Amino acid sequence: MLRHQGPSFPFAKEGELMPSPLLEVHKIVKEFPGVKALQGVAFDLLPGEIHALVGENGAGKSTLMKILSGYYPYGSYEGELSFEGKTCHFHKIKDSERAGIVIIHQELALVQKLSLGENIFLGQECTRGFGIIDWDQCWTRAQELLERVGLKHKPQRLLKDCSVGEQQLVEIAKSLARNAKVLILDEPTAALTEEESLRLLSILRQLRKEGVSCIYISHRLHEVLAIADRITVLRDGQTVGTYPRAELNEDQMVALMVGRELHDRYPRQTRERGAKVLNVKDWTVLAPDQRLTCQNINFSAFKGEILGVSGLMGSGRSELFMNLLGLWGKTRSGTLELDGQPQRFRSPQDAIEKGMALVSEDRKRYGLVLGMNITENTSLASLSRLTRWGAIDAETEIQKAQAFRQELKIKSSSLEQPVGNLSGGNQQKVVLAKWLLTEPKVLILDEPTRGIDVGARYEIYKIMNELVARGVVVIMISSDLSEVIGMSDRILVFHEGRIAGEVMAAEATQERIMAMATGTLASPSTH
């Protein structure tokens, strides 16, 4: 039987005294108009501890972290914070940083055109008399911090020349330059490769040995179990409990997060392959700078199946599908057939009209207009269908949006709610509604569950199954190998701009897919 844990020290040796909490949250209540985001949340962090915070989107994790980081100032919430045994009243982010609490958001706060050293000391530059920057001190201190987080680059290197994983480590070095005692990491591995994720977790373990405490927020439950000392679960703005890592497995965490057991996290259905809808032959793509990105790509997609697409970041998988729809790069050669008819889309609008749709991996940047409401976002790609005599048929637009809101179970106060105020899972459902309104023959989903909790993922998977049952061809690009194997009928694996192999999901293993993705195993493709 799982039990709630009060302040404890699960990694203390027998006979050792348990240390006092470094950070304590006492009965925090935070309300927004019409919504109580936090309802008496309690939480504590021990010195030298990695404490994971898990819960569905909308459970209150981000709201709590914004309170801890001073984004929501003292007085805008009820309850108390204490740090190092003293009550804290943070009125702005600078106040929490001075205390030693630094938050690293999923969207990194770095400047691409500046050097690593300049980014590390951005806003707290190393200066000497009259405010002049002391570059020798900057480079020396930056080099020490980069080495501390395991980066061997020179501090003069431009940030834009680093991978996303390396940039994440630069953000951690930046926080250490602020003498962070507590690091808050919000979905730190969401955009990282498997190798980069493992490297980041290794760095966090080293920082723990050095006495830096960490609050780790992630929907990747296997990472939580790999890194955390204790795990706190939030649900609907309340603390469900805090548990030593050894007392939980993934299924138990899921049950605590959603309030029920999910017996099958990947509800793949048995179905028969139907007619060929999409056929791509000898497709070669050049990047905007004329670099060869994809070469001699051949594949087909059929009704009655979910076609999975796997591969490491930079393998060309996303670029290929964006190019097919006229969104990116230049097509050097190849043919594309849709329902047996040759096509070459002149623009994204042309692709949409012919029955192709793409849910991009960055929904906030490319999929939604965050300041617009649900209705406006739902109709964005279908305005030509909803326009009469140059004016939008508002009544039909609202009816369509309401129908998709009900069908996809979009949780919102009304259709007028700005999508920027929705949880990640509900934002993704609005993106799906937008493209389903175009009535696509082929729906390409690029990282459809990135940054989405397990409950919302399950709902997205069920929607995918329903679309396939209706005859829509679903192509799913994903970095999550469990997801690819769990939901696909057939999997294409990309390696360095080519399809390294094709495997039926029933025969797929994570090891086999990774071997193909890294180029150590090739498999003949069959279509």
BAVORO-371589 format. One record per residue (C-alpha): residue number from 0; chain; y, x, z. Coordinates in pm, whole numbers, plus 50000, padded with zeros to 5 digits. Layout:
% BAVORO-371589
PT   lumse   kedren      py      px      pz
PT     NUM        A       Y       X       Z
...
//
This chain:
% BAVORO-371589
PT   lumse   kedren      py      px      pz
PT       0        A   50000   50000   50000
PT       1        A   50338   50144   49901
PT       2        A   50587   50169   50179
PT       3        A   50959   50220   50199
PT       4        A   51061   50559   50330
PT       5        A   51369   50624   50536
PT       6        A   51525   50970   50544
PT       7        A   51235   51214   50523
PT       8        A   51156   51564   50407
PT       9        A   50838   51531   50201
PT      10        A   50822   51899   50110
PT      11        A   50870   52033   50464
PT      12        A   50584   52226   50613
PT      13        A   50400   52078   50909
PT      14        A   50587   52148   51231
PT      15        A   50924   52206   51060
PT      16        A   51221   51999   51167
PT      17        A   51348   51761   50902
PT      18        A   51704   51852   50797
PT      19        A   51989   51606   50817
PT      20        A   52075   51438   50486
PT      21        A   52333   51617   50276
PT      22        A   52454   51291   50121
PT      23        A   52417   50937   50254
PT      24        A   52502   50599   50102
PT      25        A   52545   50316   50353
PT      26        A   52516   49952   50238
PT      27        A   52722   49986   49921
PT      28        A   52840   49660   49760
PT      29        A   53019   49664   49425
PT      30        A   53132   49353   49238
PT      31        A   53272   49294   48892
PT      32        A   53404   48958   48769
PT      33        A   53107   48724   48790
PT      34        A   52858   49003   48863
PT      35        A   52744   49172   49185
PT      36        A   52632   49511   49052
PT      37        A   52529   49658   49389
PT      38        A   52412   49458   49688
PT      39        A   52384   49670   50001
PT      40        A   52234   49979   49838
PT      41        A   52113   50255   50072
PT      42        A   52027   50607   49956
PT      43        A   52013   50959   50097
PT      44        A   51979   51310   49952
PT      45        A   51841   51607   50142
PT      46        A   51949   51971   50109
PT      47        A   51757   52147   49833
PT      48        A   51599   51823   49709
PT      49        A   51553   51678   49363
PT      50        A   51575   51303   49419
PT      51        A   51500   51075   49124
PT      52        A   51672   50740   49082
PT      53        A   51487   50493   48858
PT      54        A   51534   50131   48759
PT      55        A   51586   49906   48460
PT      56        A   51915   49907   48269
PT      57        A   52151   49695   48475
PT      58        A   51974   49782   48803
PT      59        A   52289   49954   48933
PT      60        A   52209   50324   48883
PT      61        A   52519   50410   48680
PT      62        A   52745   50204   48905
PT      63        A   52620   50388   49213
PT      64        A   52668   50727   49045
PT      65        A   53023   50635   48944
PT      66        A   53097   50561   49308
PT      67        A   52948   50893   49419
PT      68        A   53148   51081   49156
PT      69        A   53481   50912   49241
PT      70        A   53507   50723   48911
PT      71        A   53520   50400   49110
PT      72        A   53767   50489   49387
PT      73        A   53737   50416   49756
PT      74        A   53856   50063   49822
PT      75        A   53701   49920   49504
PT      76        A   53367   49879   49682
PT      77        A   53231   49797   50028
PT      78        A   53021   50037   50236
PT      79        A   53049   50404   50324
PT      80        A   52963   50744   50180
PT      81        A   52902   51048   50397
PT      82        A   52867   51406   50275
PT      83        A   52766   51695   50499
PT      84        A   52791   51462   50796
PT      85        A   53148   51347   50725
PT      86        A   53266   51011   50592
PT      87        A   53411   51051   50240
PT      88        A   53682   50854   50065
PT      89        A   53686   50968   49702
PT      90        A   53991   50831   49521
PT      91        A   53929   51016   49194
PT      92        A   53673   51240   49025
PT      93        A   53856   51556   49136
PT      94        A   53800   51455   49500
PT      95        A   53421   51445   49463
PT      96        A   53419   51770   49264
PT      97        A   53616   51944   49539
PT      98        A   53354   51826   49787
PT      99        A   53081   51971   49565
PT     100        A   52944   51665   49381
PT     101        A   52940   51703   49001
PT     102        A   52803   51447   48754
PT     103        A   52667   51541   48410
PT     104        A   52671   51240   48180
PT     105        A   52434   51172   47892
PT     106        A   52730   51217   47654
PT     107        A   52829   51576   47731
PT     108        A   53195   51648   47815
PT     109        A   53221   51961   47603
PT     110        A   53442   52077   47313
PT     111        A   53242   52182   47008
PT     112        A   53503   52420   46862
PT     113        A   53554   52616   47185
PT     114        A   53340   52905   47309
PT     115        A   53080   52872   47583
PT     116        A   53306   53052   47828
PT     117        A   53605   52833   47746
PT     118        A   53393   52522   47796
PT     119        A   53257   52644   48129
PT     120        A   53606   52692   48273
PT     121        A   53774   52404   48090
PT     122        A   54029   52255   48331
PT     123        A   53991   52538   48583
PT     124        A   54068   52843   48374
PT     125        A   54054   53194   48519
PT     126        A   54419   53293   48543
PT     127        A   54637   53572   48676
PT     128        A   55013   53579   48731
PT     129        A   55233   53318   48559
PT     130        A   54933   53110   48449
PT     131        A   54810   53367   48196
PT     132        A   54436   53342   48127
PT     133        A   54239   53644   48249
PT     134        A   53990   53670   47965
PT     135        A   53798   53964   48117
PT     136        A   53732   53759   48430
PT     137        A   53646   53452   48220
PT     138        A   53387   53635   48009
PT     139        A   53235   53817   48308
PT     140        A   53197   53506   48524
PT     141        A   53078   53298   48228
PT     142        A   52809   53555   48148
PT     143        A   52685   53541   48508
PT     144        A   52667   53160   48497
PT     145        A   52493   53153   48159
PT     146        A   52230   53394   48288
PT     147        A   52189   53178   48599
PT     148        A   52091   52879   48383
PT     149        A   51868   53088   48157
PT     150        A   52093   53119   47850
PT     151        A   52108   53462   47685
PT     152        A   52402   53383   47454
PT     153        A   52731   53568   47482
PT     154        A   53010   53360   47637
PT     155        A   53218   53410   47320
PT     156        A   52964   53213   47114
PT     157        A   53099   52881   46982
PT     158        A   52943   52572   47137
PT     159        A   52885   52412   46795
PT     160        A   52640   52692   46714
PT     161        A   52414   52592   47007
PT     162        A   52137   52332   47013
PT     163        A   52175   52012   47215
PT     164        A   51942   52154   47480
PT     165        A   52150   52470   47509
PT     166        A   52466   52261   47536
PT     167        A   52306   52073   47826
PT     168        A   52256   52406   48003
PT     169        A   52621   52497   47935
PT     170        A   52720   52171   48106
PT     171        A   52512   52273   48409
PT     172        A   52677   52618   48408
PT     173        A   53013   52440   48398
PT     174        A   52918   52238   48708
PT     175        A   52805   52553   48891
PT     176        A   53146   52707   48816
PT     177        A   53282   52421   49026
PT     178        A   53058   52531   49315
PT     179        A   52840   52222   49288
PT     180        A   52625   52146   49590
PT     181        A   52498   51824   49432
PT     182        A   52423   51781   49061
PT     183        A   52392   51426   48926
PT     184        A   52212   51423   48591
PT     185        A   52213   51098   48393
PT     186        A   51937   51089   48128
PT     187        A   51963   51467   48076
PT     188        A   51667   51492   47835
PT     189        A   51735   51183   47622
PT     190        A   51843   51390   47319
PT     191        A   51628   51699   47385
PT     192        A   51308   51818   47225
PT     193        A   50994   51849   47438
PT     194        A   51043   52227   47464
PT     195        A   51409   52191   47563
PT     196        A   51319   51927   47822
PT     197        A   51062   52157   47984
PT     198        A   51317   52436   47990
PT     199        A   51574   52214   48160
PT     200        A   51325   52104   48426
PT     201        A   51242   52469   48492
PT     202        A   51611   52550   48545
PT     203        A   51647   52257   48787
PT     204        A   51351   52384   48990
PT     205        A   51518   52726   49010
PT     206        A   51848   52571   49123
PT     207        A   51656   52380   49390
PT     208        A   51528   52713   49524
PT     209        A   51889   52831   49536
PT     210        A   51984   52533   49752
PT     211        A   52143   52303   49490
PT     212        A   52045   51939   49541
PT     213        A   52000   51711   49243
PT     214        A   52002   51338   49172
PT     215        A   51793   51290   48859
PT     216        A   51823   50965   48660
PT     217        A   51574   50910   48379
PT     218        A   51366   50647   48200
PT     219        A   51108   50917   48121
PT     220        A   50877   50848   48411
PT     221        A   50644   51141   48343
PT     222        A   50944   51372   48388
PT     223        A   51035   51200   48713
PT     224        A   50686   51264   48848
PT     225        A   50701   51625   48728
PT     226        A   51036   51713   48889
PT     227        A   51119   51483   49182
PT     228        A   51053   51536   49552
PT     229        A   51134   51174   49631
PT     230        A   51194   50868   49415
PT     231        A   51428   50577   49488
PT     232        A   51377   50255   49292
PT     233        A   51663   50011   49226
PT     234        A   51619   49656   49098
PT     235        A   51892   49399   49039
PT     236        A   52148   49600   49236
PT     237        A   51928   49643   49542
PT     238        A   51721   49927   49685
PT     239        A   51353   49847   49647
PT     240        A   51247   50158   49836
PT     241        A   51234   50536   49856
PT     242        A   50895   50702   49815
PT     243        A   50752   51053   49827
PT     244        A   50645   51152   49478
PT     245        A   50279   51176   49579
PT     246        A   50271   50804   49661
PT     247        A   50366   50682   49312
PT     248        A   50224   50692   48962
PT     249        A   50387   50562   48644
PT     250        A   50231   50216   48662
PT     251        A   50340   50172   49024
PT     252        A   50696   50278   48937
PT     253        A   50705   50030   48650
PT     254        A   50585   49749   48877
PT     255        A   50853   49830   49135
PT     256        A   51126   49852   48869
PT     257        A   51052   49524   48692
PT     258        A   50910   49329   48987
PT     259        A   50577   49271   48813
PT     260        A   50291   49469   48668
PT     261        A   50290   49559   48298
PT     262        A   49922   49596   48224
PT     263        A   49975   49719   47868
PT     264        A   50298   49912   47814
PT     265        A   50233   49936   47438
PT     266        A   50132   49588   47317
PT     267        A   50002   49693   46975
PT     268        A   49825   49413   46790
PT     269        A   49529   49419   46557
PT     270        A   49635   49326   46204
PT     271        A   49543   49378   45841
PT     272        A   49746   49581   45595
PT     273        A   49909   49371   45326
PT     274        A   50093   49445   45002
PT     275        A   50276   49769   44937
PT     276        A   50650   49709   44978
PT     277        A   50811   50055   44981
PT     278        A   50694   50352   44774
PT     279        A   50872   50690   44773
PT     280        A   50767   50968   44533
PT     281        A   50874   51335   44516
PT     282        A   51197   51269   44710
PT     283        A   51416   51575   44765
PT     284        A   51737   51567   44969
PT     285        A   52032   51804   44994
PT     286        A   52261   51804   45297
PT     287        A   52638   51759   45246
PT     288        A   52669   52141   45251
PT     289        A   52399   52162   44977
PT     290        A   52124   52290   45210
PT     291        A   51774   52173   45118
PT     292        A   51683   51922   45391
PT     293        A   51377   51734   45262
PT     294        A   51147   51840   44981
PT     295        A   50888   51649   44775
PT     296        A   50847   51359   45019
PT     297        A   50574   51109   44928
PT     298        A   50479   50802   45131
PT     299        A   50428   50427   45115
PT     300        A   50484   50144   45361
PT     301        A   50295   49815   45366
PT     302        A   50327   49468   45507
PT     303        A   50119   49415   45820
PT     304        A   50173   49757   45972
PT     305        A   50412   49958   46185
PT     306        A   50456   50295   46018
PT     307        A   50534   50561   46279
PT     308        A   50734   50873   46194
PT     309        A   50712   51176   46421
PT     310        A   50836   51535   46412
PT     311        A   51061   51773   46597
PT     312        A   51438   51729   46592
PT     313        A   51573   51894   46278
PT     314        A   51253   51829   46082
PT     315        A   51441   51604   45837
PT     316        A   51287   51272   45940
PT     317        A   51613   51085   46022
PT     318        A   51802   51251   45737
PT     319        A   51542   51132   45486
PT     320        A   51572   50766   45578
PT     321        A   51950   50779   45595
PT     322        A   51950   50931   45248
PT     323        A   51714   50665   45111
PT     324        A   51972   50402   45208
PT     325        A   52265   50596   45061
PT     326        A   52404   50692   45403
PT     327        A   52377   51071   45405
PT     328        A   52350   51375   45184
PT     329        A   52265   51392   44815
PT     330        A   51942   51292   44642
PT     331        A   51838   51576   44411
PT     332        A   51524   51410   44275
PT     333        A   51264   51142   44339
PT     334        A   51192   50774   44285
PT     335        A   51199   50478   44522
PT     336        A   51030   50146   44453
PT     337        A   51090   49830   44654
PT     338        A   50840   49549   44582
PT     339        A   50736   49743   44272
PT     340        A   51090   49766   44132
PT     341        A   51262   50107   44093
PT     342        A   51575   50136   44307
PT     343        A   51852   50391   44364
PT     344        A   52099   50257   44618
PT     345        A   52457   50336   44532
PT     346        A   52581   50256   44883
PT     347        A   52457   50123   45219
PT     348        A   52584   49779   45119
PT     349        A   52368   49793   44807
PT     350        A   52064   49882   45021
PT     351        A   52136   49594   45261
PT     352        A   52164   49345   44975
PT     353        A   51829   49466   44834
PT     354        A   51654   49422   45171
PT     355        A   51673   49759   45352
PT     356        A   51811   49798   45705
PT     357        A   51842   50091   45946
PT     358        A   51885   50077   46324
PT     359        A   52042   50419   46389
PT     360        A   51942   50637   46684
PT     361        A   52297   50637   46829
PT     362        A   52364   50266   46880
PT     363        A   52701   50317   47052
PT     364        A   52840   50538   46777
PT     365        A   52686   50386   46463
PT     366        A   52530   50053   46557
PT     367        A   52796   49865   46752
PT     368        A   53167   49813   46795
PT     369        A   53174   49825   47174
PT     370        A   53503   49639   47215
PT     371        A   53388   49345   47004
PT     372        A   53180   49060   47140
PT     373        A   52817   48967   47074
PT     374        A   52896   48719   46798
PT     375        A   53121   48962   46608
PT     376        A   52868   49245   46630
PT     377        A   52580   49021   46522
PT     378        A   52759   48915   46204
PT     379        A   52903   49256   46106
PT     380        A   52646   49336   45836
PT     381        A   52628   48979   45701
PT     382        A   52990   48876   45658
PT     383        A   52944   48817   45285
PT     384        A   52677   48557   45367
PT     385        A   52902   48388   45624
PT     386        A   53220   48377   45417
PT     387        A   53346   48076   45225
PT     388        A   53657   48091   45009
PT     389        A   53758   48419   45171
PT     390        A   53723   48296   45530
PT     391        A   53441   48340   45779
PT     392        A   53253   48022   45862
PT     393        A   53301   48056   46239
PT     394        A   53071   47766   46325
PT     395        A   52777   47913   46131
PT     396        A   52852   48259   46269
PT     397        A   52831   48130   46628
PT     398        A   52514   47931   46554
PT     399        A   52340   48237   46409
PT     400        A   52449   48457   46700
PT     401        A   52333   48200   46954
PT     402        A   51995   48165   46781
PT     403        A   51934   48540   46797
PT     404        A   52060   48556   47155
PT     405        A   51792   48308   47253
PT     406        A   51518   48450   47032
PT     407        A   51570   48812   47144
PT     408        A   51647   48712   47505
PT     409        A   51981   48890   47515
PT     410        A   52108   48876   47873
PT     411        A   52481   48809   47881
PT     412        A   52737   48579   48041
PT     413        A   52825   48434   47699
PT     414        A   52852   48520   47330
PT     415        A   53209   48628   47402
PT     416        A   53100   48914   47625
PT     417        A   53195   49257   47481
PT     418        A   52879   49451   47393
PT     419        A   53020   49755   47574
PT     420        A   52956   49568   47899
PT     421        A   52588   49503   47825
PT     422        A   52296   49715   47944
PT     423        A   52139   49959   47698
PT     424        A   51843   49732   47630
PT     425        A   52062   49432   47556
PT     426        A   52289   49643   47335
PT     427        A   51983   49744   47135
PT     428        A   51886   49379   47098
PT     429        A   52233   49301   46958
PT     430        A   52184   49580   46701
PT     431        A   51849   49426   46608
PT     432        A   52011   49082   46579
PT     433        A   52274   49228   46343
PT     434        A   52010   49362   46107
PT     435        A   51772   49069   46134
PT     436        A   52053   48843   46021
PT     437        A   52048   49035   45689
PT     438        A   51684   48921   45643
PT     439        A   51546   49268   45563
PT     440        A   51222   49342   45381
PT     441        A   51209   49689   45539
PT     442        A   51350   49758   45888
PT     443        A   51379   50125   45988
PT     444        A   51410   50183   46363
PT     445        A   51533   50531   46456
PT     446        A   51458   50604   46825
PT     447        A   51456   50228   46906
PT     448        A   51397   50272   47280
PT     449        A   51606   50583   47358
PT     450        A   51783   50538   47691
PT     451        A   51614   50202   47753
PT     452        A   51411   50114   48061
PT     453        A   51042   50022   48054
PT     454        A   51099   49647   48085
PT     455        A   51340   49636   47791
PT     456        A   51112   49869   47591
PT     457        A   50827   49623   47630
PT     458        A   51048   49343   47495
PT     459        A   51154   49560   47197
PT     460        A   50787   49630   47121
PT     461        A   50706   49258   47123
PT     462        A   50995   49195   46884
PT     463        A   50853   49463   46650
PT     464        A   50515   49288   46656
PT     465        A   50675   48954   46577
PT     466        A   50865   49103   46282
PT     467        A   50546   49251   46137
PT     468        A   50375   48912   46176
PT     469        A   50659   48759   45970
PT     470        A   50601   49007   45688
PT     471        A   50879   49257   45766
PT     472        A   50782   49620   45708
PT     473        A   50868   49813   46026
PT     474        A   50915   50192   46016
PT     475        A   50962   50349   46360
PT     476        A   51101   50703   46399
PT     477        A   51044   50830   46752
PT     478        A   51036   51152   46956
PT     479        A   50823   50981   47220
PT     480        A   50465   51069   47127
PT     481        A   50317   50808   47361
PT     482        A   50532   50544   47193
PT     483        A   50438   50657   46841
PT     484        A   50067   50653   46919
PT     485        A   50090   50335   47126
PT     486        A   50276   50118   46873
PT     487        A   50204   50258   46525
PT     488        A   49919   50171   46289
PT     489        A   49974   50486   46083
PT     490        A   50181   50797   46157
PT     491        A   50368   51038   45927
PT     492        A   50443   51377   46083
PT     493        A   50738   51583   45955
PT     494        A   50769   51961   45969
PT     495        A   51066   52154   45828
PT     496        A   51163   51895   45568
PT     497        A   50814   51809   45450
PT     498        A   50542   51565   45554
PT     499        A   50291   51790   45728
PT     500        A   50034   51518   45755
PT     501        A   49943   51155   45798
PT     502        A   49708   51020   46064
PT     503        A   49584   50677   46160
PT     504        A   49697   50589   46513
PT     505        A   49337   50524   46623
PT     506        A   49260   50890   46550
PT     507        A   49589   51033   46678
PT     508        A   49638   51247   46985
PT     509        A   49956   51404   47117
PT     510        A   49803   51750   47064
PT     511        A   49720   51678   46700
PT     512        A   50066   51539   46622
PT     513        A   50237   51835   46790
PT     514        A   50018   52075   46596
PT     515        A   50130   51911   46271
PT     516        A   50495   51897   46382
PT     517        A   50498   52269   46463
PT     518        A   50321   52365   46142
PT     519        A   49998   52489   46299
PT     520        A   49786   52208   46154
PT     521        A   49814   52037   45817
PT     522        A   49646   51715   45713
PT     523        A   49623   51575   45360
PT     524        A   49828   51259   45317
PT     525        A   49670   50946   45180
PT     526        A   49862   50650   45051
//
